[in-house]
Amino acid sequence: MDPATAVVGMVMVSAIAYTIVSVTKLILGHRAIQKPAGSVGDARLERLEHAVDAIALEIERISEGQRFTTKLLSEQARQRDDAARQLPSHTPS
């Protein structure tokens, strides 16, 4: 996999995650203002907040894995380039 492709993928996943979390918080904020929640509503809201936090945590873990993979791929590519430069040239002089 090309390191540039991995970086683009990581940025896309992060942008999507940020959008999902932002929209969810926006929706929850409007609903909380529009009608007061009872004890059942409070419990549901609490569970939803925990779910959103868990999703955000998992997306951060995925992003960290992608950053690590990108770093490894970049290092491998750099090592291959360095090794290719160190090979003797077989061109006639």
PDB file of N, CA, C and O in Angstrom:
ATOM      1  N   MET A   1       0.844  -1.173   0.000  1.00  0.00           N
ATOM      2  CA  MET A   1       0.000   0.000   0.000  1.00  0.00           C
ATOM      3  C   MET A   1       0.891   1.239   0.000  1.00  0.00           C
ATOM      4  O   MET A   1       1.875   1.317   0.735  1.00  0.00           O
ATOM      5  N   ASP A   2       0.537   2.169  -0.810  1.00  0.00           N
ATOM      6  CA  ASP A   2       1.262   3.422  -0.919  1.00  0.00           C
ATOM      7  C   ASP A   2       1.063   4.246   0.357  1.00  0.00           C
ATOM      8  O   ASP A   2      -0.072   4.378   0.815  1.00  0.00           O
ATOM      9  N   PRO A   3       2.128   4.805   0.947  1.00  0.00           N
ATOM     10  CA  PRO A   3       1.972   5.590   2.175  1.00  0.00           C
ATOM     11  C   PRO A   3       1.031   6.782   1.991  1.00  0.00           C
ATOM     12  O   PRO A   3       0.300   7.138   2.916  1.00  0.00           O
ATOM     13  N   ALA A   4       1.040   7.388   0.831  1.00  0.00           N
ATOM     14  CA  ALA A   4       0.147   8.528   0.595  1.00  0.00           C
ATOM     15  C   ALA A   4      -1.311   8.082   0.652  1.00  0.00           C
ATOM     16  O   ALA A   4      -2.163   8.802   1.173  1.00  0.00           O
ATOM     17  N   THR A   5      -1.593   6.908   0.123  1.00  0.00           N
ATOM     18  CA  THR A   5      -2.954   6.375   0.165  1.00  0.00           C
ATOM     19  C   THR A   5      -3.377   6.108   1.600  1.00  0.00           C
ATOM     20  O   THR A   5      -4.523   6.364   1.972  1.00  0.00           O
ATOM     21  N   ALA A   6      -2.463   5.598   2.400  1.00  0.00           N
ATOM     22  CA  ALA A   6      -2.772   5.331   3.811  1.00  0.00           C
ATOM     23  C   ALA A   6      -3.061   6.627   4.556  1.00  0.00           C
ATOM     24  O   ALA A   6      -3.965   6.678   5.390  1.00  0.00           O
ATOM     25  N   VAL A   7      -2.308   7.660   4.265  1.00  0.00           N
ATOM     26  CA  VAL A   7      -2.525   8.946   4.929  1.00  0.00           C
ATOM     27  C   VAL A   7      -3.879   9.522   4.529  1.00  0.00           C
ATOM     28  O   VAL A   7      -4.614  10.034   5.374  1.00  0.00           O
ATOM     29  N   VAL A   8      -4.207   9.437   3.250  1.00  0.00           N
ATOM     30  CA  VAL A   8      -5.499   9.935   2.785  1.00  0.00           C
ATOM     31  C   VAL A   8      -6.627   9.161   3.466  1.00  0.00           C
ATOM     32  O   VAL A   8      -7.620   9.756   3.884  1.00  0.00           O
ATOM     33  N   GLY A   9      -6.482   7.851   3.579  1.00  0.00           N
ATOM     34  CA  GLY A   9      -7.489   7.042   4.253  1.00  0.00           C
ATOM     35  C   GLY A   9      -7.640   7.442   5.708  1.00  0.00           C
ATOM     36  O   GLY A   9      -8.756   7.532   6.219  1.00  0.00           O
ATOM     37  N   MET A  10      -6.532   7.681   6.372  1.00  0.00           N
ATOM     38  CA  MET A  10      -6.559   8.080   7.780  1.00  0.00           C
ATOM     39  C   MET A  10      -7.276   9.418   7.936  1.00  0.00           C
ATOM     40  O   MET A  10      -8.077   9.592   8.855  1.00  0.00           O
ATOM     41  N   VAL A  11      -6.996  10.342   7.059  1.00  0.00           N
ATOM     42  CA  VAL A  11      -7.643  11.655   7.126  1.00  0.00           C
ATOM     43  C   VAL A  11      -9.145  11.518   6.888  1.00  0.00           C
ATOM     44  O   VAL A  11      -9.949  12.168   7.557  1.00  0.00           O
ATOM     45  N   MET A  12      -9.516  10.673   5.935  1.00  0.00           N
ATOM     46  CA  MET A  12     -10.935  10.473   5.639  1.00  0.00           C
ATOM     47  C   MET A  12     -11.666   9.867   6.839  1.00  0.00           C
ATOM     48  O   MET A  12     -12.745  10.334   7.203  1.00  0.00           O
ATOM     49  N   VAL A  13     -11.090   8.833   7.456  1.00  0.00           N
ATOM     50  CA  VAL A  13     -11.720   8.201   8.619  1.00  0.00           C
ATOM     51  C   VAL A  13     -11.842   9.206   9.758  1.00  0.00           C
ATOM     52  O   VAL A  13     -12.873   9.254  10.430  1.00  0.00           O
ATOM     53  N   SER A  14     -10.819  10.000   9.982  1.00  0.00           N
ATOM     54  CA  SER A  14     -10.865  10.998  11.046  1.00  0.00           C
ATOM     55  C   SER A  14     -11.932  12.054  10.771  1.00  0.00           C
ATOM     56  O   SER A  14     -12.652  12.468  11.680  1.00  0.00           O
ATOM     57  N   ALA A  15     -12.031  12.486   9.520  1.00  0.00           N
ATOM     58  CA  ALA A  15     -13.036  13.491   9.165  1.00  0.00           C
ATOM     59  C   ALA A  15     -14.448  12.944   9.341  1.00  0.00           C
ATOM     60  O   ALA A  15     -15.330  13.638   9.845  1.00  0.00           O
ATOM     61  N   ILE A  16     -14.656  11.707   8.927  1.00  0.00           N
ATOM     62  CA  ILE A  16     -15.976  11.088   9.078  1.00  0.00           C
ATOM     63  C   ILE A  16     -16.324  10.940  10.558  1.00  0.00           C
ATOM     64  O   ILE A  16     -17.448  11.227  10.969  1.00  0.00           O
ATOM     65  N   ALA A  17     -15.358  10.493  11.350  1.00  0.00           N
ATOM     66  CA  ALA A  17     -15.600  10.323  12.789  1.00  0.00           C
ATOM     67  C   ALA A  17     -15.928  11.664  13.436  1.00  0.00           C
ATOM     68  O   ALA A  17     -16.852  11.754  14.245  1.00  0.00           O
ATOM     69  N   TYR A  18     -15.188  12.685  13.091  1.00  0.00           N
ATOM     70  CA  TYR A  18     -15.431  14.008  13.656  1.00  0.00           C
ATOM     71  C   TYR A  18     -16.826  14.499  13.277  1.00  0.00           C
ATOM     72  O   TYR A  18     -17.533  15.072  14.105  1.00  0.00           O
ATOM     73  N   THR A  19     -17.217  14.275  12.034  1.00  0.00           N
ATOM     74  CA  THR A  19     -18.533  14.691  11.570  1.00  0.00           C
ATOM     75  C   THR A  19     -19.633  13.960  12.320  1.00  0.00           C
ATOM     76  O   THR A  19     -20.610  14.575  12.744  1.00  0.00           O
ATOM     77  N   ILE A  20     -19.482  12.653  12.485  1.00  0.00           N
ATOM     78  CA  ILE A  20     -20.494  11.866  13.195  1.00  0.00           C
ATOM     79  C   ILE A  20     -20.634  12.345  14.630  1.00  0.00           C
ATOM     80  O   ILE A  20     -21.748  12.548  15.114  1.00  0.00           O
ATOM     81  N   VAL A  21     -19.523  12.524  15.305  1.00  0.00           N
ATOM     82  CA  VAL A  21     -19.566  12.972  16.703  1.00  0.00           C
ATOM     83  C   VAL A  21     -20.168  14.369  16.797  1.00  0.00           C
ATOM     84  O   VAL A  21     -20.977  14.627  17.689  1.00  0.00           O
ATOM     85  N   SER A  22     -19.795  15.268  15.906  1.00  0.00           N
ATOM     86  CA  SER A  22     -20.308  16.641  15.940  1.00  0.00           C
ATOM     87  C   SER A  22     -21.815  16.685  15.701  1.00  0.00           C
ATOM     88  O   SER A  22     -22.549  17.364  16.419  1.00  0.00           O
ATOM     89  N   VAL A  23     -22.264  15.953  14.683  1.00  0.00           N
ATOM     90  CA  VAL A  23     -23.696  15.937  14.376  1.00  0.00           C
ATOM     91  C   VAL A  23     -24.483  15.320  15.524  1.00  0.00           C
ATOM     92  O   VAL A  23     -25.553  15.812  15.881  1.00  0.00           O
ATOM     93  N   THR A  24     -23.961  14.253  16.097  1.00  0.00           N
ATOM     94  CA  THR A  24     -24.648  13.607  17.221  1.00  0.00           C
ATOM     95  C   THR A  24     -24.756  14.559  18.407  1.00  0.00           C
ATOM     96  O   THR A  24     -25.812  14.660  19.032  1.00  0.00           O
ATOM     97  N   LYS A  25     -23.684  15.244  18.711  1.00  0.00           N
ATOM     98  CA  LYS A  25     -23.724  16.199  19.821  1.00  0.00           C
ATOM     99  C   LYS A  25     -24.683  17.348  19.517  1.00  0.00           C
ATOM    100  O   LYS A  25     -25.382  17.825  20.410  1.00  0.00           O
ATOM    101  N   LEU A  26     -24.719  17.789  18.273  1.00  0.00           N
ATOM    102  CA  LEU A  26     -25.621  18.858  17.886  1.00  0.00           C
ATOM    103  C   LEU A  26     -27.073  18.418  18.047  1.00  0.00           C
ATOM    104  O   LEU A  26     -27.893  19.153  18.597  1.00  0.00           O
ATOM    105  N   ILE A  27     -27.383  17.226  17.570  1.00  0.00           N
ATOM    106  CA  ILE A  27     -28.748  16.705  17.687  1.00  0.00           C
ATOM    107  C   ILE A  27     -29.129  16.526  19.147  1.00  0.00           C
ATOM    108  O   ILE A  27     -30.226  16.909  19.552  1.00  0.00           O
ATOM    109  N   LEU A  28     -28.242  15.951  19.938  1.00  0.00           N
ATOM    110  CA  LEU A  28     -28.538  15.749  21.354  1.00  0.00           C
ATOM    111  C   LEU A  28     -28.717  17.079  22.071  1.00  0.00           C
ATOM    112  O   LEU A  28     -29.548  17.188  22.972  1.00  0.00           O
ATOM    113  N   GLY A  29     -27.965  18.067  21.692  1.00  0.00           N
ATOM    114  CA  GLY A  29     -28.083  19.382  22.300  1.00  0.00           C
ATOM    115  C   GLY A  29     -29.425  20.011  22.004  1.00  0.00           C
ATOM    116  O   GLY A  29     -30.038  20.603  22.892  1.00  0.00           O
ATOM    117  N   HIS A  30     -29.899  19.896  20.764  1.00  0.00           N
ATOM    118  CA  HIS A  30     -31.201  20.454  20.404  1.00  0.00           C
ATOM    119  C   HIS A  30     -32.334  19.730  21.101  1.00  0.00           C
ATOM    120  O   HIS A  30     -33.286  20.364  21.555  1.00  0.00           O
ATOM    121  N   ARG A  31     -32.250  18.429  21.194  1.00  0.00           N
ATOM    122  CA  ARG A  31     -33.315  17.663  21.845  1.00  0.00           C
ATOM    123  C   ARG A  31     -33.381  17.977  23.335  1.00  0.00           C
ATOM    124  O   ARG A  31     -34.466  18.045  23.911  1.00  0.00           O
ATOM    125  N   ALA A  32     -32.231  18.165  23.951  1.00  0.00           N
ATOM    126  CA  ALA A  32     -32.210  18.469  25.376  1.00  0.00           C
ATOM    127  C   ALA A  32     -32.845  19.829  25.638  1.00  0.00           C
ATOM    128  O   ALA A  32     -33.477  20.028  26.676  1.00  0.00           O
ATOM    129  N   ILE A  33     -32.686  20.754  24.718  1.00  0.00           N
ATOM    130  CA  ILE A  33     -33.265  22.089  24.873  1.00  0.00           C
ATOM    131  C   ILE A  33     -34.764  22.059  24.596  1.00  0.00           C
ATOM    132  O   ILE A  33     -35.531  22.735  25.282  1.00  0.00           O
ATOM    133  N   GLN A  34     -35.192  21.284  23.597  1.00  0.00           N
ATOM    134  CA  GLN A  34     -36.585  21.289  23.177  1.00  0.00           C
ATOM    135  C   GLN A  34     -37.535  20.701  24.207  1.00  0.00           C
ATOM    136  O   GLN A  34     -38.584  21.287  24.476  1.00  0.00           O
ATOM    137  N   LYS A  35     -37.200  19.578  24.781  1.00  0.00           N
ATOM    138  CA  LYS A  35     -38.112  18.998  25.765  1.00  0.00           C
ATOM    139  C   LYS A  35     -37.311  18.410  26.918  1.00  0.00           C
ATOM    140  O   LYS A  35     -36.324  17.706  26.707  1.00  0.00           O
ATOM    141  N   PRO A  36     -37.733  18.696  28.100  1.00  0.00           N
ATOM    142  CA  PRO A  36     -37.024  18.136  29.243  1.00  0.00           C
ATOM    143  C   PRO A  36     -37.238  16.629  29.311  1.00  0.00           C
ATOM    144  O   PRO A  36     -38.342  16.140  29.073  1.00  0.00           O
ATOM    145  N   ALA A  37     -36.205  15.916  29.629  1.00  0.00           N
ATOM    146  CA  ALA A  37     -36.289  14.464  29.674  1.00  0.00           C
ATOM    147  C   ALA A  37     -36.622  14.009  31.079  1.00  0.00           C
ATOM    148  O   ALA A  37     -36.174  14.597  32.064  1.00  0.00           O
ATOM    149  N   GLY A  38     -37.420  12.948  31.157  1.00  0.00           N
ATOM    150  CA  GLY A  38     -37.743  12.360  32.443  1.00  0.00           C
ATOM    151  C   GLY A  38     -36.635  11.410  32.848  1.00  0.00           C
ATOM    152  O   GLY A  38     -35.573  11.399  32.226  1.00  0.00           O
ATOM    153  N   SER A  39     -36.860  10.626  33.861  1.00  0.00           N
ATOM    154  CA  SER A  39     -35.832   9.703  34.331  1.00  0.00           C
ATOM    155  C   SER A  39     -35.509   8.647  33.280  1.00  0.00           C
ATOM    156  O   SER A  39     -34.357   8.229  33.155  1.00  0.00           O
ATOM    157  N   VAL A  40     -36.530   8.206  32.511  1.00  0.00           N
ATOM    158  CA  VAL A  40     -36.288   7.237  31.433  1.00  0.00           C
ATOM    159  C   VAL A  40     -35.473   7.907  30.324  1.00  0.00           C
ATOM    160  O   VAL A  40     -34.545   7.312  29.776  1.00  0.00           O
ATOM    161  N   GLY A  41     -35.832   9.148  30.004  1.00  0.00           N
ATOM    162  CA  GLY A  41     -35.101   9.888  28.978  1.00  0.00           C
ATOM    163  C   GLY A  41     -33.666  10.157  29.397  1.00  0.00           C
ATOM    164  O   GLY A  41     -32.749  10.101  28.578  1.00  0.00           O
ATOM    165  N   ASP A  42     -33.479  10.447  30.672  1.00  0.00           N
ATOM    166  CA  ASP A  42     -32.128  10.683  31.176  1.00  0.00           C
ATOM    167  C   ASP A  42     -31.268   9.430  31.046  1.00  0.00           C
ATOM    168  O   ASP A  42     -30.099   9.502  30.667  1.00  0.00           O
ATOM    169  N   ALA A  43     -31.854   8.298  31.360  1.00  0.00           N
ATOM    170  CA  ALA A  43     -31.107   7.040  31.255  1.00  0.00           C
ATOM    171  C   ALA A  43     -30.752   6.743  29.803  1.00  0.00           C
ATOM    172  O   ALA A  43     -29.642   6.304  29.506  1.00  0.00           O
ATOM    173  N   ARG A  44     -31.697   6.984  28.906  1.00  0.00           N
ATOM    174  CA  ARG A  44     -31.441   6.748  27.485  1.00  0.00           C
ATOM    175  C   ARG A  44     -30.351   7.690  26.973  1.00  0.00           C
ATOM    176  O   ARG A  44     -29.457   7.280  26.233  1.00  0.00           O
ATOM    177  N   LEU A  45     -30.441   8.940  27.372  1.00  0.00           N
ATOM    178  CA  LEU A  45     -29.439   9.925  26.966  1.00  0.00           C
ATOM    179  C   LEU A  45     -28.069   9.541  27.503  1.00  0.00           C
ATOM    180  O   LEU A  45     -27.064   9.666  26.804  1.00  0.00           O
ATOM    181  N   GLU A  46     -28.032   9.081  28.725  1.00  0.00           N
ATOM    182  CA  GLU A  46     -26.762   8.647  29.331  1.00  0.00           C
ATOM    183  C   GLU A  46     -26.160   7.483  28.536  1.00  0.00           C
ATOM    184  O   GLU A  46     -24.962   7.476  28.253  1.00  0.00           O
ATOM    185  N   ARG A  47     -26.990   6.504  28.179  1.00  0.00           N
ATOM    186  CA  ARG A  47     -26.502   5.364  27.388  1.00  0.00           C
ATOM    187  C   ARG A  47     -26.017   5.816  26.016  1.00  0.00           C
ATOM    188  O   ARG A  47     -25.006   5.326  25.512  1.00  0.00           O
ATOM    189  N   LEU A  48     -26.742   6.750  25.418  1.00  0.00           N
ATOM    190  CA  LEU A  48     -26.339   7.254  24.103  1.00  0.00           C
ATOM    191  C   LEU A  48     -25.006   7.991  24.186  1.00  0.00           C
ATOM    192  O   LEU A  48     -24.157   7.845  23.306  1.00  0.00           O
ATOM    193  N   GLU A  49     -24.824   8.774  25.233  1.00  0.00           N
ATOM    194  CA  GLU A  49     -23.549   9.473  25.415  1.00  0.00           C
ATOM    195  C   GLU A  49     -22.401   8.484  25.591  1.00  0.00           C
ATOM    196  O   GLU A  49     -21.318   8.680  25.041  1.00  0.00           O
ATOM    197  N   HIS A  50     -22.637   7.437  26.346  1.00  0.00           N
ATOM    198  CA  HIS A  50     -21.604   6.413  26.524  1.00  0.00           C
ATOM    199  C   HIS A  50     -21.296   5.721  25.196  1.00  0.00           C
ATOM    200  O   HIS A  50     -20.138   5.428  24.897  1.00  0.00           O
ATOM    201  N   ALA A  51     -22.330   5.464  24.407  1.00  0.00           N
ATOM    202  CA  ALA A  51     -22.123   4.821  23.110  1.00  0.00           C
ATOM    203  C   ALA A  51     -21.306   5.715  22.178  1.00  0.00           C
ATOM    204  O   ALA A  51     -20.400   5.240  21.493  1.00  0.00           O
ATOM    205  N   VAL A  52     -21.627   7.001  22.154  1.00  0.00           N
ATOM    206  CA  VAL A  52     -20.881   7.941  21.300  1.00  0.00           C
ATOM    207  C   VAL A  52     -19.429   8.025  21.760  1.00  0.00           C
ATOM    208  O   VAL A  52     -18.516   8.057  20.935  1.00  0.00           O
ATOM    209  N   ASP A  53     -19.214   8.060  23.071  1.00  0.00           N
ATOM    210  CA  ASP A  53     -17.845   8.090  23.595  1.00  0.00           C
ATOM    211  C   ASP A  53     -17.082   6.819  23.217  1.00  0.00           C
ATOM    212  O   ASP A  53     -15.901   6.877  22.874  1.00  0.00           O
ATOM    213  N   ALA A  54     -17.759   5.678  23.281  1.00  0.00           N
ATOM    214  CA  ALA A  54     -17.105   4.418  22.922  1.00  0.00           C
ATOM    215  C   ALA A  54     -16.754   4.400  21.437  1.00  0.00           C
ATOM    216  O   ALA A  54     -15.679   3.936  21.057  1.00  0.00           O
ATOM    217  N   ILE A  55     -17.656   4.902  20.600  1.00  0.00           N
ATOM    218  CA  ILE A  55     -17.384   4.958  19.160  1.00  0.00           C
ATOM    219  C   ILE A  55     -16.199   5.878  18.885  1.00  0.00           C
ATOM    220  O   ILE A  55     -15.320   5.544  18.091  1.00  0.00           O
ATOM    221  N   ALA A  56     -16.178   7.028  19.540  1.00  0.00           N
ATOM    222  CA  ALA A  56     -15.062   7.967  19.347  1.00  0.00           C
ATOM    223  C   ALA A  56     -13.741   7.333  19.771  1.00  0.00           C
ATOM    224  O   ALA A  56     -12.719   7.525  19.113  1.00  0.00           O
ATOM    225  N   LEU A  57     -13.762   6.582  20.865  1.00  0.00           N
ATOM    226  CA  LEU A  57     -12.550   5.908  21.329  1.00  0.00           C
ATOM    227  C   LEU A  57     -12.084   4.857  20.319  1.00  0.00           C
ATOM    228  O   LEU A  57     -10.892   4.763  20.023  1.00  0.00           O
ATOM    229  N   GLU A  58     -13.011   4.079  19.798  1.00  0.00           N
ATOM    230  CA  GLU A  58     -12.645   3.062  18.805  1.00  0.00           C
ATOM    231  C   GLU A  58     -12.106   3.691  17.532  1.00  0.00           C
ATOM    232  O   GLU A  58     -11.156   3.177  16.941  1.00  0.00           O
ATOM    233  N   ILE A  59     -12.697   4.790  17.105  1.00  0.00           N
ATOM    234  CA  ILE A  59     -12.205   5.465  15.900  1.00  0.00           C
ATOM    235  C   ILE A  59     -10.810   6.017  16.141  1.00  0.00           C
ATOM    236  O   ILE A  59      -9.970   5.985  15.241  1.00  0.00           O
ATOM    237  N   GLU A  60     -10.551   6.519  17.334  1.00  0.00           N
ATOM    238  CA  GLU A  60      -9.209   6.998  17.661  1.00  0.00           C
ATOM    239  C   GLU A  60      -8.209   5.851  17.627  1.00  0.00           C
ATOM    240  O   GLU A  60      -7.081   6.025  17.167  1.00  0.00           O
ATOM    241  N   ARG A  61      -8.613   4.679  18.110  1.00  0.00           N
ATOM    242  CA  ARG A  61      -7.726   3.511  18.051  1.00  0.00           C
ATOM    243  C   ARG A  61      -7.438   3.119  16.608  1.00  0.00           C
ATOM    244  O   ARG A  61      -6.304   2.784  16.266  1.00  0.00           O
ATOM    245  N   ILE A  62      -8.458   3.161  15.768  1.00  0.00           N
ATOM    246  CA  ILE A  62      -8.268   2.853  14.346  1.00  0.00           C
ATOM    247  C   ILE A  62      -7.301   3.852  13.724  1.00  0.00           C
ATOM    248  O   ILE A  62      -6.397   3.476  12.978  1.00  0.00           O
ATOM    249  N   SER A  63      -7.499   5.121  14.037  1.00  0.00           N
ATOM    250  CA  SER A  63      -6.619   6.160  13.492  1.00  0.00           C
ATOM    251  C   SER A  63      -5.187   5.957  13.955  1.00  0.00           C
ATOM    252  O   SER A  63      -4.250   6.123  13.175  1.00  0.00           O
ATOM    253  N   GLU A  64      -5.012   5.596  15.231  1.00  0.00           N
ATOM    254  CA  GLU A  64      -3.662   5.343  15.744  1.00  0.00           C
ATOM    255  C   GLU A  64      -3.021   4.167  15.013  1.00  0.00           C
ATOM    256  O   GLU A  64      -1.834   4.205  14.688  1.00  0.00           O
ATOM    257  N   GLY A  65      -3.805   3.128  14.756  1.00  0.00           N
ATOM    258  CA  GLY A  65      -3.292   1.982  13.996  1.00  0.00           C
ATOM    259  C   GLY A  65      -2.887   2.379  12.587  1.00  0.00           C
ATOM    260  O   GLY A  65      -1.868   1.917  12.074  1.00  0.00           O
ATOM    261  N   GLN A  66      -3.687   3.237  11.960  1.00  0.00           N
ATOM    262  CA  GLN A  66      -3.342   3.700  10.617  1.00  0.00           C
ATOM    263  C   GLN A  66      -2.084   4.553  10.633  1.00  0.00           C
ATOM    264  O   GLN A  66      -1.249   4.447   9.735  1.00  0.00           O
ATOM    265  N   ARG A  67      -1.943   5.400  11.649  1.00  0.00           N
ATOM    266  CA  ARG A  67      -0.713   6.206  11.749  1.00  0.00           C
ATOM    267  C   ARG A  67       0.505   5.302  11.921  1.00  0.00           C
ATOM    268  O   ARG A  67       1.547   5.537  11.310  1.00  0.00           O
ATOM    269  N   PHE A  68       0.373   4.272  12.751  1.00  0.00           N
ATOM    270  CA  PHE A  68       1.477   3.341  12.969  1.00  0.00           C
ATOM    271  C   PHE A  68       1.826   2.603  11.680  1.00  0.00           C
ATOM    272  O   PHE A  68       3.000   2.472  11.333  1.00  0.00           O
ATOM    273  N   THR A  69       0.806   2.123  10.971  1.00  0.00           N
ATOM    274  CA  THR A  69       1.032   1.412   9.715  1.00  0.00           C
ATOM    275  C   THR A  69       1.695   2.325   8.688  1.00  0.00           C
ATOM    276  O   THR A  69       2.613   1.912   7.980  1.00  0.00           O
ATOM    277  N   THR A  70       1.227   3.555   8.614  1.00  0.00           N
ATOM    278  CA  THR A  70       1.814   4.517   7.686  1.00  0.00           C
ATOM    279  C   THR A  70       3.275   4.768   8.019  1.00  0.00           C
ATOM    280  O   THR A  70       4.114   4.868   7.123  1.00  0.00           O
ATOM    281  N   LYS A  71       3.579   4.869   9.304  1.00  0.00           N
ATOM    282  CA  LYS A  71       4.967   5.082   9.735  1.00  0.00           C
ATOM    283  C   LYS A  71       5.832   3.894   9.317  1.00  0.00           C
ATOM    284  O   LYS A  71       6.932   4.076   8.795  1.00  0.00           O
ATOM    285  N   LEU A  72       5.331   2.670   9.548  1.00  0.00           N
ATOM    286  CA  LEU A  72       6.095   1.478   9.155  1.00  0.00           C
ATOM    287  C   LEU A  72       6.326   1.429   7.649  1.00  0.00           C
ATOM    288  O   LEU A  72       7.431   1.138   7.191  1.00  0.00           O
ATOM    289  N   LEU A  73       5.273   1.716   6.884  1.00  0.00           N
ATOM    290  CA  LEU A  73       5.407   1.684   5.431  1.00  0.00           C
ATOM    291  C   LEU A  73       6.397   2.740   4.942  1.00  0.00           C
ATOM    292  O   LEU A  73       7.175   2.489   4.021  1.00  0.00           O
ATOM    293  N   SER A  74       6.365   3.910   5.556  1.00  0.00           N
ATOM    294  CA  SER A  74       7.306   4.970   5.172  1.00  0.00           C
ATOM    295  C   SER A  74       8.742   4.566   5.478  1.00  0.00           C
ATOM    296  O   SER A  74       9.649   4.797   4.677  1.00  0.00           O
ATOM    297  N   GLU A  75       8.939   3.955   6.654  1.00  0.00           N
ATOM    298  CA  GLU A  75      10.288   3.515   7.023  1.00  0.00           C
ATOM    299  C   GLU A  75      10.783   2.417   6.077  1.00  0.00           C
ATOM    300  O   GLU A  75      11.949   2.415   5.684  1.00  0.00           O
ATOM    301  N   GLN A  76       9.900   1.489   5.713  1.00  0.00           N
ATOM    302  CA  GLN A  76      10.292   0.423   4.790  1.00  0.00           C
ATOM    303  C   GLN A  76      10.649   0.992   3.422  1.00  0.00           C
ATOM    304  O   GLN A  76      11.627   0.568   2.807  1.00  0.00           O
ATOM    305  N   ALA A  77       9.863   1.945   2.948  1.00  0.00           N
ATOM    306  CA  ALA A  77      10.143   2.561   1.653  1.00  0.00           C
ATOM    307  C   ALA A  77      11.477   3.304   1.697  1.00  0.00           C
ATOM    308  O   ALA A  77      12.256   3.244   0.746  1.00  0.00           O
ATOM    309  N   ARG A  78      11.735   3.997   2.794  1.00  0.00           N
ATOM    310  CA  ARG A  78      12.999   4.719   2.938  1.00  0.00           C
ATOM    311  C   ARG A  78      14.175   3.745   2.957  1.00  0.00           C
ATOM    312  O   ARG A  78      15.214   4.011   2.353  1.00  0.00           O
ATOM    313  N   GLN A  79      14.012   2.611   3.655  1.00  0.00           N
ATOM    314  CA  GLN A  79      15.080   1.615   3.706  1.00  0.00           C
ATOM    315  C   GLN A  79      15.331   1.013   2.317  1.00  0.00           C
ATOM    316  O   GLN A  79      16.480   0.787   1.937  1.00  0.00           O
ATOM    317  N   ARG A  80      14.260   0.755   1.564  1.00  0.00           N
ATOM    318  CA  ARG A  80      14.430   0.228   0.207  1.00  0.00           C
ATOM    319  C   ARG A  80      15.158   1.238  -0.678  1.00  0.00           C
ATOM    320  O   ARG A  80      16.030   0.872  -1.466  1.00  0.00           O
ATOM    321  N   ASP A  81      14.789   2.519  -0.539  1.00  0.00           N
ATOM    322  CA  ASP A  81      15.452   3.554  -1.336  1.00  0.00           C
ATOM    323  C   ASP A  81      16.928   3.668  -0.965  1.00  0.00           C
ATOM    324  O   ASP A  81      17.783   3.807  -1.840  1.00  0.00           O
ATOM    325  N   ASP A  82      17.224   3.608   0.329  1.00  0.00           N
ATOM    326  CA  ASP A  82      18.619   3.677   0.775  1.00  0.00           C
ATOM    327  C   ASP A  82      19.403   2.467   0.266  1.00  0.00           C
ATOM    328  O   ASP A  82      20.546   2.607  -0.168  1.00  0.00           O
ATOM    329  N   ALA A  83      18.796   1.290   0.317  1.00  0.00           N
ATOM    330  CA  ALA A  83      19.468   0.080  -0.154  1.00  0.00           C
ATOM    331  C   ALA A  83      19.698   0.150  -1.664  1.00  0.00           C
ATOM    332  O   ALA A  83      20.739  -0.287  -2.155  1.00  0.00           O
ATOM    333  N   ALA A  84      18.734   0.694  -2.395  1.00  0.00           N
ATOM    334  CA  ALA A  84      18.878   0.807  -3.849  1.00  0.00           C
ATOM    335  C   ALA A  84      20.000   1.785  -4.198  1.00  0.00           C
ATOM    336  O   ALA A  84      20.709   1.582  -5.184  1.00  0.00           O
ATOM    337  N   ARG A  85      20.165   2.830  -3.411  1.00  0.00           N
ATOM    338  CA  ARG A  85      21.233   3.801  -3.681  1.00  0.00           C
ATOM    339  C   ARG A  85      22.612   3.219  -3.377  1.00  0.00           C
ATOM    340  O   ARG A  85      23.608   3.617  -3.980  1.00  0.00           O
ATOM    341  N   GLN A  86      22.661   2.274  -2.439  1.00  0.00           N
ATOM    342  CA  GLN A  86      23.945   1.714  -2.048  1.00  0.00           C
ATOM    343  C   GLN A  86      24.425   0.592  -2.981  1.00  0.00           C
ATOM    344  O   GLN A  86      25.594   0.207  -2.942  1.00  0.00           O
ATOM    345  N   LEU A  87      23.527   0.075  -3.809  1.00  0.00           N
ATOM    346  CA  LEU A  87      23.928  -0.993  -4.746  1.00  0.00           C
ATOM    347  C   LEU A  87      24.899  -0.410  -5.764  1.00  0.00           C
ATOM    348  O   LEU A  87      24.742   0.731  -6.198  1.00  0.00           O
ATOM    349  N   PRO A  88      25.900  -1.196  -6.142  1.00  0.00           N
ATOM    350  CA  PRO A  88      26.849  -0.694  -7.143  1.00  0.00           C
ATOM    351  C   PRO A  88      26.173  -0.597  -8.511  1.00  0.00           C
ATOM    352  O   PRO A  88      25.320  -1.409  -8.869  1.00  0.00           O
ATOM    353  N   SER A  89      26.574   0.391  -9.234  1.00  0.00           N
ATOM    354  CA  SER A  89      26.020   0.609 -10.562  1.00  0.00           C
ATOM    355  C   SER A  89      26.741  -0.297 -11.553  1.00  0.00           C
ATOM    356  O   SER A  89      27.963  -0.436 -11.492  1.00  0.00           O
ATOM    357  N   HIS A  90      25.994  -0.911 -12.464  1.00  0.00           N
ATOM    358  CA  HIS A  90      26.580  -1.795 -13.481  1.00  0.00           C
ATOM    359  C   HIS A  90      26.648  -1.109 -14.847  1.00  0.00           C
ATOM    360  O   HIS A  90      26.633  -1.776 -15.881  1.00  0.00           O
ATOM    361  N   THR A  91      26.719   0.177 -14.848  1.00  0.00           N
ATOM    362  CA  THR A  91      26.808   0.886 -16.110  1.00  0.00           C
ATOM    363  C   THR A  91      28.265   0.922 -16.563  1.00  0.00           C
ATOM    364  O   THR A  91      29.163   1.125 -15.745  1.00  0.00           O
ATOM    365  N   PRO A  92      28.502   0.730 -17.837  1.00  0.00           N
ATOM    366  CA  PRO A  92      29.885   0.774 -18.326  1.00  0.00           C
ATOM    367  C   PRO A  92      30.430   2.195 -18.240  1.00  0.00           C
ATOM    368  O   PRO A  92      29.715   3.176 -18.443  1.00  0.00           O
ATOM    369  N   SER A  93      31.738   2.266 -17.928  1.00  0.00           N
ATOM    370  CA  SER A  93      32.323   3.601 -17.842  1.00  0.00           C
ATOM    371  C   SER A  93      33.190   3.926 -19.005  1.00  0.00           C
ATOM    372  O   SER A  93      33.752   5.020 -19.070  1.00  0.00           O
TER     373      SER A  93
END
